[in-house]
Amino acid sequence: MTQSIYVGNLPFDMSESDVRAEFEKHGEVTSVNLITDRETGRPRGFGFVEMSREDAANAIGALDGREFNGRAIKVNEAKPRH
């Protein structure tokens, strides 16, 4: 069973492979999806990481509030959209 994790306040120069590398330190990453602006194609500074429930809990605990390039990232359980 996998868990979707919301990752926010990312530095705009952080790539999907950068995010994957950080999360892989805490378990196996199923997928990484960084959201880009539809019109400009520029990163919007947030995305989603998919991991097993156990690994997700470890990653959230370890990475929430951690600084990357001067920005404290937000990491928590992704909530379904309504």
Stockholm file with secondary structure:
# STOCKHOLM 1.0

chainA/1-82         MTQSIYVGNLPFDMSESDVRAEFEKHGEVTSVNLITDRETGRPRGFGFVEMSREDAANAIGALDGREFNGRAIKVNEAKPRH
#=GR chainA/1-82 SS CEEEEEEESCCTTCCHHHHHHHHHTTSCEEEEEEEECTTTCCEEEEEEEEEEHHHHHHHHHHHTTCEETTEECEEEECCCCC
#=GC SS_cons        CEEEEEEESCCTTCCHHHHHHHHHTTSCEEEEEEEECTTTCCEEEEEEEEEEHHHHHHHHHHHTTCEETTEECEEEECCCCC
//
